[in-house]
């Protein structure tokens, strides 16, 4: 697995964690994993990736880690699925 896919997969996993913890009411845990997700998103800005992946990474990087809600959790879950599908099914 190349470096870019590892970054995208790690971002996906942390977004799943944010969504799950938010839905369970553990906002401190969700904030912690959103902070981790931002760490994975930052190096993706310099990678040659599809525009929709770059847009997700940019949005996550610019997000305030205290911005945790059920609505944002649903968005993070959707992003996690999109990123996971990319890592599993792309040939790059």
C-alpha positions in Angstrom: 0.0 0.0 0.0 1.4 3.4 -0.9 1.7 6.3 1.4 -1.3 8.2 0.0 -3.6 5.3 0.4 -2.4 4.8 4.0 -3.1 8.5 4.7 -6.6 8.3 3.2 -7.4 5.0 5.0 -6.2 6.4 8.3 -8.3 9.5 7.8 -11.3 7.3 7.0 -10.9 5.3 10.1 -10.7 8.3 12.3 -13.8 9.8 10.7 -15.6 6.6 11.5 -14.5 6.9 15.1 -15.7 10.6 15.2 -19.1 9.6 13.9 -19.5 6.6 16.2 -18.4 8.5 19.3 -20.6 11.4 18.6 -23.6 9.2 18.1 -22.8 7.5 21.5 -22.6 10.9 23.2 -18.8 10.9 23.8 -18.0 14.3 22.5 -14.6 14.5 24.1 -13.6 11.3 22.4 -15.0 12.5 19.1 -13.1 15.8 19.4 -9.8 13.8 20.0 -10.3 11.7 16.9 -11.3 14.7 14.8 -8.0 16.3 15.9 -6.2 13.1 14.7 -8.2 13.1 11.5 -6.9 16.7 10.8 -3.3 15.3 11.2 -4.0 12.8 8.4 -5.8 15.3 6.2 -2.9 17.9 6.2 -0.3 15.9 4.2 -3.0 15.0 1.6 -3.0 18.6 0.4 0.3 18.0 -1.4 -0.7 14.6 -2.9 -1.9 13.9 -6.4 -5.4 12.7 -5.5 -8.9 13.0 -7.1 -10.5 16.4 -6.5 -13.3 15.0 -4.3 -10.7 13.4 -2.0 -8.8 16.7 -1.9 -12.0 18.6 -1.0 -12.8 16.2 1.8 -9.3 16.4 3.2 -9.3 20.2 3.0 -12.7 20.5 4.7 -11.5 18.2 7.5 -8.2 20.1 8.0 -10.0 23.4 8.2 -12.7 22.1 10.6 -12.8 23.3 14.2 -12.3 20.1 16.4 -15.0 21.4 18.7 -17.5 21.3 15.9 -19.1 18.1 16.9 -22.9 17.4 16.3 -25.1 14.7 15.0 -25.2 16.5 11.7 -21.5 16.7 11.4 -21.2 13.0 12.5 -23.4 12.0 9.6 -21.2 14.0 7.2 -18.0 12.4 8.7 -19.6 8.9 8.3 -20.3 9.7 4.6 -16.8 11.0 4.1 -15.4 7.9 5.8 -17.3 5.6 3.5 -16.2 7.6 0.4 -12.5 7.5 1.5 -12.7 3.8 2.4 -14.2 3.0 -1.0 -11.4 4.9 -2.7 -8.6 3.1 -0.8 -10.2 -0.3 -1.4 -11.1 0.0 -5.1 -8.7 2.4 -6.7 -5.8 1.0 -8.7 -3.4 3.9 -7.8 
